[in-house]
Amino acid sequence: MSILAEQFQQLSALLHRTSGDWQLAPFACTSLPWPELESALMALDEARIDTLDEDDSAALAFFAPWRPETLAAHGIQLPELKRAADYSTPRWSSGIPGRKWMQIKDFAANIGAEYPVLEWCAGKGHLGRLLAQQGTQPVTSLEWNADLCRQGEQLAGQLTLDHHFECADALSADAARLFRPAQQALALHACGELHLRFLRHSAAAGTRRLALSPCCYHLIDGEHYRPLSAAGRQQDLQLDRQSLRLPLQQQVTGGERVRRLRHIELTWRLAFDELQQQLTGNPGYLPLPAFPKRLLSGDFADFARWACEQKSLPVPNSIDSEHLLQRAERRRLLVKRIELVRHRYRYLLELWLLLDRALYLEEQGYTVTLGTFTARLNTPRRYLLQASKT
Ligand SMILES: C[S@@+](CC[C@H](N)C(=O)[O-])C[C@H]1O[C@@H](n2cnc3c(N)ncnc32)[C@H](O)[C@@H]1O
């Protein structure tokens, strides 16, 4: 059994045992689901909850008396892969934000020049352009946004690079034809279904070198994740989209304004839920879709009217905002206490998803490495899966 397969077994066992900690919908809870944690969690005021939630090590240590295995599982750390020797910027990169540029340079530092490159879901093809400039191999960038393809083609023309765009849908069956054995296929921050297709097409074509940095695990076809590897299917965690979102719920440290808006949003979503329960008698939580932040700048009654329309509910003549907001406030703290526990599984669940992808490639005859390609400060989505086949 490979080291990755051993780690996957350990992690699967832990995530099955602890599913009651992370596989739940905090908004739907009416009380704390863990009697043994009740007094410790209830003793935390909101400021302390926020401080702990932003500091993973401190939070894991806080829960260690009750959850020693969860702390121990964080001992599985991925190696640091190669980093760029410098982050100097060519003229064409001036529009790229600094942190994005560092990600691109660090990703490129891990790519060899043995084979022609296929860049999957390329945007303007910054990564492909950098590789075309550095190496001797031709680069093909697949992207479906015609405007981005045009801008990328234009830059490649100005720099006289062997870099071309395929303006096509990565999810169409036809996209499989782009994969070849003698090729280096790359995907930097390709979302769920896009990177799952990338892996399947590469494996089917026997593409010799792969490099993938996944993101947005929840953006898949269907409501449930179907593990890629045989090991994953045996240890299936039955992940729905809500669980697949967990690895992306990084604490946003966006300053006071962001924090205040998050506070209002959570309260208003819950206050609307109180209202819908009054209107429909439905005791289950009714989620609202994502909405623009400007809706949070008016008063709650306006927001509630908008939300009723979204959910095709009759808009009440009068809305008792004060009462609804008071009830929401109590639920808000409950949600935050539950999230404080649930967030301790973000890394472990992401690792499980990465290992499922890694084991799939091992099963397909690849030698696989998994590590971090860039600093945490540049992006939380900093894992790189590399696979090679002779
Ligand atoms: C998160 S961006 C990553 C872009 C680039 N790889 C980077 O890291 O800068 C994802 C890209 O995938 C493209 N995309 C999304 N769905 C696609 C599809 N079905 N076919 C092709 N490209 C797609 C988007 O237009 C976007 O440019």
The ligand as a MOL file (V3000), in Angstrom:
LIG
                    3D

  0  0  0     0  0            999 V3000
M  V30 BEGIN CTAB
M  V30 COUNTS 27 29 0 0 0
M  V30 BEGIN ATOM
M  V30 1 C -10.8930 30.0480 -11.4650 0
M  V30 2 S -10.5740 30.4680 -13.1500 0 CHG=1
M  V30 3 C -8.9100 29.9380 -13.3100 0
M  V30 4 C -8.2100 30.5930 -14.4550 0
M  V30 5 C -6.7140 30.3040 -14.5190 0
M  V30 6 N -6.4280 28.8990 -14.6040 0
M  V30 7 C -6.0200 30.9450 -13.3450 0
M  V30 8 O -5.7380 30.2690 -12.3740 0
M  V30 9 O -5.7980 32.1550 -13.3930 0 CHG=-1
M  V30 10 C -11.4880 29.2790 -14.0120 0
M  V30 11 C -11.5630 29.4860 -15.5280 0
M  V30 12 O -12.3090 28.4110 -16.0710 0
M  V30 13 C -13.1150 28.9020 -17.1240 0
M  V30 14 N -14.2370 27.9810 -17.3110 0
M  V30 15 C -15.2940 27.7680 -16.5040 0
M  V30 16 N -16.1060 26.8440 -17.0200 0
M  V30 17 C -15.5430 26.4400 -18.1880 0
M  V30 18 C -15.9220 25.4950 -19.1870 0
M  V30 19 N -17.0380 24.7640 -19.0610 0
M  V30 20 N -15.1170 25.3410 -20.2510 0
M  V30 21 C -13.9660 26.0560 -20.3630 0
M  V30 22 N -13.5590 26.9710 -19.4570 0
M  V30 23 C -14.3380 27.1560 -18.3710 0
M  V30 24 C -13.5600 30.2800 -16.6130 0
M  V30 25 O -14.0010 31.1080 -17.6860 0
M  V30 26 C -12.2820 30.7670 -15.9440 0
M  V30 27 O -11.4730 31.4710 -16.8450 0
M  V30 END ATOM
M  V30 BEGIN BOND
M  V30 1 1 1 2
M  V30 2 1 2 3
M  V30 3 1 2 10
M  V30 4 1 3 4
M  V30 5 1 4 5
M  V30 6 1 5 6
M  V30 7 1 5 7
M  V30 8 2 7 8
M  V30 9 1 7 9
M  V30 10 1 10 11
M  V30 11 1 11 12
M  V30 12 1 11 26
M  V30 13 1 12 13
M  V30 14 1 13 14
M  V30 15 1 13 24
M  V30 16 1 14 15
M  V30 17 1 14 23
M  V30 18 2 15 16
M  V30 19 1 16 17
M  V30 20 1 17 18
M  V30 21 2 17 23
M  V30 22 1 18 19
M  V30 23 2 18 20
M  V30 24 1 20 21
M  V30 25 2 21 22
M  V30 26 1 22 23
M  V30 27 1 24 25
M  V30 28 1 24 26
M  V30 29 1 26 27
M  V30 END BOND
M  V30 END CTAB
M  END
